[in-house]
Amino acid sequence: MTAQPKPRGSSDAGAPAAPADDVARPRKSAPILLVAGFGVLGVCLFLFGTIAEGIRDGEVFLMDTLATPFFHALASPAMDALMNFFTLLGSVYVIPILYAATIIVLILQRRPGAALFLTVASGGALLLNGAMKLFFERPRPQVPWANVLPDYSFPSGHTMNSVAFYGALAVIVWSIAGRRWGIVAIVAATVLCTLIGISRIYLGYHYFTDVIGGALAGVSWLLITVAVFRIRPLDGWWMAPDEGERDAAAPSGNRS
């Protein structure tokens, strides 16, 4: 029976080294993933640039005039509670707590690279969002059911920061637990971030294009961060120290 390759991140020091073919197989898809990643990045940047240019020129977007009243028409006490809950999950009251807890777990698991990746992805998104808000200076929507917040509207900070943070968590799950759990994590992060974005429109804090712009900016920053952390030696930091030692001790033909 052919031995199955262990997921990257396993710490079973007694397990025999996987055959060279098995170890090399995941690397065959790397060029495809790289091209796909840069393709998605290009599309995100193009769409974001198109929306941003319209906002700088003071254009009125059709979806902005339609989305806000559409979601508000669904209003009810139960829906209010649900949307406030999802907004909370993308707020500074929840994400920093989840970030701190995740960093502690990663450090205890001796995965400094994953901890650094999460820090760069989430921290960089936070700084970029603040800078873009000051650059575009788009006022918040003026609706009677929402309190006008003192900062600017584009791009949505809740959406961008959620995409960067929860997306980075999904990438970490993929790198440690493998493709199956990674796909589950990415789907869960996508659904959660979508609901967070919808909650911002429903509650009247953002326009539709604010949320779309925040999502595109968050995905773009996350893809750039992933690409940087795939460059050696940063990619080796994803492993626990004992795994890195086994890789260093293995013959060059058997290294991943």
C-alpha positions, 0 to 999 in steps of 0.5 A, a space after each residue: 500500500 502506498 503511503 499517503 503524504 502527511 499534511 504540512 504541519 504534522 508533528 509526528 516525528 516518528 513517521 517515515 519520510 514521504 516518497 519524493 514523488 508524494 512530496 513533490 506532487 503538491 508543488 506541481 500545482 504551484 504555478 497554476 495557483 500562482 497564475 490564478 492568484 495574480 489573475 484574481 488580484 488583477 481583477 480585484 484591483 481593476 474593479 476597485 480602481 473603477 469604483 474608486 475613480 467614480 467616487 473621486 469624480 462624485 458619480 452616483 452609482 445605481 446600486 447605491 441608490 437601490 441596495 440601501 432601501 432594498 435591505 431596509 425594506 427587510 427591517 424587523 426587530 429580529 433582522 435588526 438583532 441579526 445584522 447587529 450581531 454580524 456587524 459586531 463580528 467585524 468590529 474592533 470589539 471582536 476581531 482584536 480579541 480573536 486575533 490575540 487568541 489566535 496568536 497565542 495558539 500559534 505561538 504555543 504551537 511554535 508557528 511564528 510564520 503563521 502568527 506573523 502572516 496573520 499580523 501583517 494581513 490584518 494589521 496591514 488592512 487596518 492601516 490601508 483602510 484608514 489611509 484610503 478613507 482619508 484619501 477619498 473622504 466620502 461622507 457616510 450615507 444620510 438615512 434617518 434610521 442610522 446615526 452618522 459616524 464621525 469618519 468616512 465611508 469608503 471603503 468599508 472598514 468592517 468589510 475590508 478588515 473582516 476579509 483580511 482577518 477571517 481570510 487569513 485565518 482560513 489560509 492558516 487553517 489550509 496550511 496546517 490542516 490541509 485542503 479539505 479543512 482549508 476549503 471549509 474555512 474559506 467558504 465559512 470566511 466568505 459567507 461570514 464576510 458577505 453577511 458582515 458587508 450586508 449588515 453595514 448596508 442594512 444598518 445604513 452605515 455604508 453604501 453598496 460600493 463601500 462594501 464592494 470596495 472594502 471586499 476588493 481591497 481586502 482580497 487584494 491585500 490578502 493575496 499580496 500577503 500570501 504571495 510574499 509569505 510563499 517566498 523563502 525563507 518566510 514559507 519555512 516559518 509556517 512549520 513547527 521547528 521539529 518539522 523544519 529540522 526533519 526537512 533540513 535533515 532529509 535528502 535534497 530530493 525529498 524536500 518539499 
